[in-house]
């Protein structure tokens, strides 16, 4: 009996970003039963236990699977069938968990391995997570997940596999790779230089992390006036439109109308952090919709890629923000698609006699950041629900003594408002997710 044991080197977090290197230790051990625990079975297999075990080959590679209820186009099906021509039996086995959309080249660990009873052989596997792959996502109608597939085979036996799951976070790709040397030289000018030291090459992933920090750390307060048909309700201030996993979305609400007389009061409000899953399906485009769809595609492209000039001027996260909150940037006749919604966190406050308050909505570490593929578009938004009334001071004057009691009933109206935000990935080392050891017994 041979036991295969696999464990990731990053013990504190089995989470990786696109472009990072995944490292894994794989052990092959010839297990022998002890006389105390399995005397009867050891007696039947005495001859087999005393002999050595032999494995013909073993390989390891990284796969990205997709499970979806969406119908793919005929062209995609034809491409998938074409890619399957000439594949080995190993690829047929890896097709079992789902549809393989991204696969790295398999790396051969060994050929013709012979193990004596109790002997252990250890192998090291490393691979880069593809930059163009989707992140790990578990949605309503689609799922993306990654697994390290370790396959081995005995002579005249079937192929057996061991799957090691990992979580992948998306890192936007630099849209202008030719500007990387300019950025590197600019960063080095700020530090003391030594002409006798060799310059360290900075990878594209490090540049992406550097600019991701700049985008999420930049504070650009934006004010939004909230009103209904009866008058001014409040003013909301969002300090920045882009956030990372684990951060808090902090804003302030001001209900003071200023010099204008107040005609409506906000009784209570709630803020929900929601994740939108929008399906992307090819549909015929009308002439009056060309301008709207082109602006939407530009907004999405600003999320999935970094333009250094845009980052420097601070318009990376503003393009989506302006287009989604401005009524003049989209067709008013066409309703905005909502897709599948998932409420992640909620903040609720009673604010009848409040002039100013703050809103704090946390972003958990286990959710998936904003991303887009050929089948799905995942976005984030703040969903506001305001309960307003025209009843001022509870409809009765303040008593000279005693307490002011609220009435049992009051006329109220409810209004909703959606504010889009952009959620980026956090550093995987900052997310604690201990991994475990995965085993496979080959009898």
MARPA-457524 format. One record per residue (C-alpha): residue in one letter; y, z, x. Coordinates in steps of 0.1 Angstrom, whole numbers, always signed. Layout:
N
SITE  residu      Y      Z      X
SITE       A      Y      Z      X
...
***
This chain:
443
SITE  residu      Y      Z      X
SITE       X     +0     +0     +0
SITE       X    +34    -10    +13
SITE       X    +66     +7     +2
SITE       X   +100    -11     +5
SITE       X   +130    +12     +6
SITE       X   +166     -1     +5
SITE       X   +198    +19     +8
SITE       X   +234     +8    +13
SITE       X   +252    +21    +44
SITE       X   +282    +30    +23
SITE       X   +268    +62     +9
SITE       X   +298    +75     -9
SITE       X   +306    +43    -29
SITE       X   +284    +14    -39
SITE       X   +316     -6    -47
SITE       X   +329    -36    -28
SITE       X   +358    -60    -31
SITE       X   +355    -97    -30
SITE       X   +355   -107     +6
SITE       X   +341    -74    +19
SITE       X   +309    -71    +39
SITE       X   +279    -55    +22
SITE       X   +255    -37    +46
SITE       X   +221    -25    +37
SITE       X   +191     -9    +55
SITE       X   +157    -20    +44
SITE       X   +125     -2    +54
SITE       X    +89    -14    +51
SITE       X    +63    +14    +53
SITE       X    +25    +13    +52
SITE       X    +17    +42    +29
SITE       X    -16    +61    +32
SITE       X    -29    +85     +6
SITE       X    -36   +121    +18
SITE       X    -69   +137    +12
SITE       X    -54   +166     -6
SITE       X    -34   +147    -32
SITE       X    -56   +117    -38
SITE       X    -91   +125    -23
SITE       X   -110   +104    -48
SITE       X    -87    +73    -45
SITE       X    -87    +76     -7
SITE       X   -124    +77     -7
SITE       X   -126    +44    -27
SITE       X   -101    +28     -4
SITE       X   -112    +42    +29
SITE       X   -118     +9    +44
SITE       X    -85     -5    +31
SITE       X    -64    +24    +43
SITE       X    -78    +23    +78
SITE       X    -69    -14    +82
SITE       X    -34    -28    +88
SITE       X    -12    -44    +61
SITE       X     +2    -78    +64
SITE       X    +33    -94    +48
SITE       X    +38   -131    +51
SITE       X    +77   -131    +49
SITE       X   +107   -112    +35
SITE       X   +142   -123    +28
SITE       X   +174   -108    +13
SITE       X   +204   -124     -4
SITE       X   +232   -116    -28
SITE       X   +232   -129    -64
SITE       X   +258   -128    -91
SITE       X   +243   -130   -126
SITE       X   +259   -138   -160
SITE       X   +247   -129   -194
SITE       X   +267   -143   -223
SITE       X   +265   -153   -259
SITE       X   +289   -181   -254
SITE       X   +276   -216   -255
SITE       X   +281   -235   -222
SITE       X   +289   -272   -222
SITE       X   +263   -299   -216
SITE       X   +278   -307   -182
SITE       X   +272   -272   -170
SITE       X   +236   -273   -182
SITE       X   +231   -306   -164
SITE       X   +246   -292   -132
SITE       X   +223   -261   -135
SITE       X   +192   -283   -139
SITE       X   +203   -304   -109
SITE       X   +207   -274    -87
SITE       X   +172   -261    -96
SITE       X   +156   -293    -82
SITE       X   +140   -285    -48
SITE       X   +142   -247    -52
SITE       X   +114   -224    -42
SITE       X    +94   -199    -63
SITE       X   +118   -172    -52
SITE       X   +147   -187    -72
SITE       X   +125   -188   -103
SITE       X   +120   -151    -99
SITE       X   +157   -143    -95
SITE       X   +165   -162   -127
SITE       X   +148   -135   -147
SITE       X   +177   -110   -151
SITE       X   +202   -136   -161
SITE       X   +219   -168   -152
SITE       X   +227   -170   -115
SITE       X   +262   -184   -110
SITE       X   +269   -173    -74
SITE       X   +242   -169    -47
SITE       X   +245   -165     -9
SITE       X   +222   -182    +15
SITE       X   +189   -162    +19
SITE       X   +185   -144    +52
SITE       X   +149   -142    +66
SITE       X   +141   -106    +77
SITE       X   +107   -114    +92
SITE       X    +76   -136    +92
SITE       X    +41   -124    +95
SITE       X    +47    -86    +96
SITE       X    +17    -64   +104
SITE       X    +19    -27    +98
SITE       X     -5     +0   +109
SITE       X    -12    +30    +86
SITE       X    +19    +52    +86
SITE       X    +40    +26   +105
SITE       X    +76    +19    +95
SITE       X    +98    -11   +103
SITE       X   +135    -11    +96
SITE       X   +157    -41    +91
SITE       X   +195    -46    +87
SITE       X   +210    -69    +62
SITE       X   +247    -78    +59
SITE       X   +265   -103    +38
SITE       X   +301   -111    +26
SITE       X   +308   -109    -11
SITE       X   +321   -144    -21
SITE       X   +358   -145    -27
SITE       X   +355   -170    -56
SITE       X   +330   -149    -75
SITE       X   +338   -129   -107
SITE       X   +340    -91   -107
SITE       X   +314    -68   -122
SITE       X   +322    -67   -159
SITE       X   +303    -54   -190
SITE       X   +321    -69   -220
SITE       X   +313    -76   -256
SITE       X   +300   -112   -253
SITE       X   +296   -116   -216
SITE       X   +284    -97   -186
SITE       X   +288   -102   -148
SITE       X   +268    -82   -124
SITE       X   +257    -83    -87
SITE       X   +224    -75    -71
SITE       X   +210    -77    -36
SITE       X   +176    -94    -40
SITE       X   +150    -84    -15
SITE       X   +119   -106    -18
SITE       X    +86   -105     +0
SITE       X    +51   -119     -4
SITE       X    +16   -113     +7
SITE       X     -7   -142    +15
SITE       X    -23   -155    -17
SITE       X     -1   -132    -38
SITE       X    +30   -136    -60
SITE       X    +65   -130    -48
SITE       X    +78    -95    -55
SITE       X   +114    -86    -55
SITE       X   +135    -54    -52
SITE       X   +170    -55    -67
SITE       X   +198    -33    -54
SITE       X   +228    -33    -78
SITE       X   +264    -31    -65
SITE       X   +298    -31    -82
SITE       X   +324    -58    -72
SITE       X   +361    -56    -77
SITE       X   +384    -87    -77
SITE       X   +410    -92    -50
SITE       X   +435   -120    -57
SITE       X   +433   -149    -32
SITE       X   +463   -158    -12
SITE       X   +476   -191    -26
SITE       X   +492   -202     +7
SITE       X   +468   -196    +36
SITE       X   +490   -215    +59
SITE       X   +516   -187    +58
SITE       X   +491   -160    +71
SITE       X   +502   -163   +107
SITE       X   +538   -160    +98
SITE       X   +531   -128    +79
SITE       X   +510   -114   +107
SITE       X   +538   -120   +132
SITE       X   +564   -104   +109
SITE       X   +543    -72   +106
SITE       X   +537    -70   +143
SITE       X   +574    -72   +150
SITE       X   +579    -39   +133
SITE       X   +556    -20   +157
SITE       X   +559    -15   +195
SITE       X   +543    -44   +214
SITE       X   +524    -44   +246
SITE       X   +520    -78   +264
SITE       X   +489    -66   +282
SITE       X   +470    -59   +250
SITE       X   +451    -86   +231
SITE       X   +463    -93   +196
SITE       X   +439    -83   +169
SITE       X   +431   -110   +144
SITE       X   +440    -99   +109
SITE       X   +416   -112    +82
SITE       X   +427   -128    +49
SITE       X   +412    -98    +31
SITE       X   +435    -74    +50
SITE       X   +465    -95    +41
SITE       X   +455    -95     +5
SITE       X   +452    -57     +5
SITE       X   +486    -54    +21
SITE       X   +503    -75     -5
SITE       X   +484    -59    -33
SITE       X   +499    -26    -23
SITE       X   +533    -41    -23
SITE       X   +529    -55    -58
SITE       X   +516    -23    -73
SITE       X   +541     -1    -55
SITE       X   +572    -20    -64
SITE       X   +593     -3    -90
SITE       X   +611    -26   -114
SITE       X   +622     -7   -145
SITE       X   +623    -27   -177
SITE       X   +639    -16   -210
SITE       X   +627    -27   -244
SITE       X   +646    -21   -276
SITE       X   +623    -12   -305
SITE       X   +636    -17   -340
SITE       X   +624    -26   -375
SITE       X   +641    -40   -406
SITE       X   +657     -7   -413
SITE       X   +674     -2   -379
SITE       X   +670    +12   -344
SITE       X   +638    +31   -337
SITE       X   +639    +37   -299
SITE       X   +641    +23   -264
SITE       X   +611    +22   -241
SITE       X   +614    +21   -203
SITE       X   +584     +9   -182
SITE       X   +589    +17   -146
SITE       X   +566    -11   -132
SITE       X   +544    -38   -148
SITE       X   +515    -38   -123
SITE       X   +491     -9   -117
SITE       X   +459     -1    -98
SITE       X   +428    +15   -110
SITE       X   +432    +53   -111
SITE       X   +469    +52   -116
SITE       X   +489    +65   -145
SITE       X   +511    +42   -166
SITE       X   +543    +62   -169
SITE       X   +572    +53   -193
SITE       X   +599    +70   -212
SITE       X   +610    +68   -249
SITE       X   +646    +73   -259
SITE       X   +652    +78   -296
SITE       X   +690    +85   -293
SITE       X   +709    +57   -312
SITE       X   +741    +65   -294
SITE       X   +774    +60   -313
SITE       X   +757    +42   -341
SITE       X   +746    +63   -371
SITE       X   +709    +69   -373
SITE       X   +691    +52   -403
SITE       X   +655    +57   -394
SITE       X   +636    +84   -375
SITE       X   +603    +81   -356
SITE       X   +579   +108   -370
SITE       X   +551   +102   -345
SITE       X   +537    +76   -322
SITE       X   +506    +67   -303
SITE       X   +500    +46   -272
SITE       X   +466    +30   -265
SITE       X   +455    +13   -233
SITE       X   +435    -16   -245
SITE       X   +414    -42   -228
SITE       X   +414    -77   -243
SITE       X   +384   -101   -239
SITE       X   +395   -136   -248
SITE       X   +370   -164   -249
SITE       X   +379   -197   -232
SITE       X   +365   -227   -250
SITE       X   +376   -263   -246
SITE       X   +395   -274   -277
SITE       X   +416   -305   -285
SITE       X   +452   -299   -275
SITE       X   +480   -310   -299
SITE       X   +513   -324   -286
SITE       X   +533   -294   -298
SITE       X   +509   -270   -280
SITE       X   +511   -286   -246
SITE       X   +541   -266   -235
SITE       X   +527   -233   -247
SITE       X   +494   -238   -230
SITE       X   +510   -249   -198
SITE       X   +531   -217   -197
SITE       X   +501   -196   -204
SITE       X   +481   -212   -176
SITE       X   +509   -206   -152
SITE       X   +510   -169   -162
SITE       X   +473   -165   -156
SITE       X   +474   -183   -122
SITE       X   +500   -158   -111
SITE       X   +474   -130   -116
SITE       X   +445   -146    -99
SITE       X   +464   -157    -68
SITE       X   +492   -144    -46
SITE       X   +522   -165    -37
SITE       X   +539   -149     -8
SITE       X   +573   -162    -17
SITE       X   +568   -149    -53
SITE       X   +558   -115    -40
SITE       X   +588   -113    -18
SITE       X   +611   -121    -47
SITE       X   +592    -98    -71
SITE       X   +582   -123    -98
SITE       X   +544   -121    -95
SITE       X   +540    -96   -123
SITE       X   +572   -106   -141
SITE       X   +560   -140   -152
SITE       X   +533   -127   -175
SITE       X   +555    -99   -186
SITE       X   +584   -121   -197
SITE       X   +562   -147   -214
SITE       X   +542   -122   -235
SITE       X   +572   -101   -246
SITE       X   +597   -129   -253
SITE       X   +594   -146   -287
SITE       X   +611   -178   -274
SITE       X   +584   -185   -248
SITE       X   +556   -192   -273
SITE       X   +551   -209   -306
SITE       X   +559   -185   -334
SITE       X   +538   -204   -359
SITE       X   +506   -200   -339
SITE       X   +493   -164   -340
SITE       X   +485   -149   -306
SITE       X   +447   -144   -301
SITE       X   +436   -109   -297
SITE       X   +399   -114   -288
SITE       X   +376    -84   -285
SITE       X   +395    -51   -280
SITE       X   +384    -20   -262
SITE       X   +405    +11   -263
SITE       X   +402    +29   -230
SITE       X   +427    +58   -233
SITE       X   +451    +71   -259
SITE       X   +483    +92   -259
SITE       X   +497   +107   -291
SITE       X   +529   +126   -297
SITE       X   +548   +140   -327
SITE       X   +585   +133   -322
SITE       X   +604   +138   -354
SITE       X   +632   +159   -338
SITE       X   +628   +146   -303
SITE       X   +656   +127   -286
SITE       X   +636   +117   -254
SITE       X   +600   +120   -242
SITE       X   +577   +105   -217
SITE       X   +545    +86   -220
SITE       X   +516    +90   -196
SITE       X   +485    +68   -200
SITE       X   +458    +71   -173
SITE       X   +438    +41   -161
SITE       X   +402    +51   -154
SITE       X   +383    +41   -122
SITE       X   +353    +26   -140
SITE       X   +370     -2   -159
SITE       X   +374    -38   -147
SITE       X   +408    -51   -136
SITE       X   +426    -82   -149
SITE       X   +406   -114   -141
SITE       X   +399   -148   -155
SITE       X   +368   -171   -153
SITE       X   +358   -204   -169
SITE       X   +345   -186   -200
SITE       X   +365   -154   -204
SITE       X   +400   -141   -198
SITE       X   +403   -103   -195
SITE       X   +438    -88   -200
SITE       X   +453    -54   -205
SITE       X   +480    -42   -228
SITE       X   +497    -11   -243
SITE       X   +493     -9   -280
SITE       X   +521    +11   -297
SITE       X   +520    +25   -332
SITE       X   +552    +40   -346
SITE       X   +553    +60   -378
SITE       X   +589    +59   -391
SITE       X   +608    +74   -420
SITE       X   +642    +71   -436
SITE       X   +642   +108   -445
SITE       X   +669   +125   -423
SITE       X   +665   +162   -415
SITE       X   +636   +165   -439
SITE       X   +660   +157   -468
SITE       X   +675   +192   -469
SITE       X   +703   +209   -449
SITE       X   +696   +233   -422
SITE       X   +693   +269   -436
SITE       X   +718   +295   -423
SITE       X   +689   +319   -418
SITE       X   +651   +316   -415
SITE       X   +632   +285   -405
SITE       X   +635   +249   -416
SITE       X   +602   +239   -434
SITE       X   +589   +204   -434
SITE       X   +583   +188   -468
SITE       X   +547   +184   -480
SITE       X   +552   +146   -484
SITE       X   +576   +121   -469
SITE       X   +579    +83   -472
SITE       X   +567    +66   -440
SITE       X   +562    +32   -425
SITE       X   +540    +21   -397
SITE       X   +549     -6   -371
SITE       X   +529    -18   -341
SITE       X   +540    -34   -308
SITE       X   +520    -47   -279
SITE       X   +532    -47   -243
SITE       X   +511    -65   -217
SITE       X   +504    -49   -183
SITE       X   +486    -61   -152
SITE       X   +458    -40   -137
SITE       X   +446    -46   -102
SITE       X   +417    -33    -82
SITE       X   +419     -1    -61
SITE       X   +405     +4    -27
SITE       X   +367     +8    -31
SITE       X   +366    +36     -6
SITE       X   +389    +57    -30
SITE       X   +363    +55    -58
SITE       X   +335    +80    -55
SITE       X   +303    +65    -68
SITE       X   +273    +77    -47
SITE       X   +245    +52    -44
SITE       X   +208    +60    -45
SITE       X   +177    +47    -27
SITE       X   +157    +19    -44
SITE       X   +120    +17    -38
SITE       X    +93     -9    -45
SITE       X    +55     -3    -41
SITE       X    +33    -33    -33
SITE       X     -4    -25    -39
***
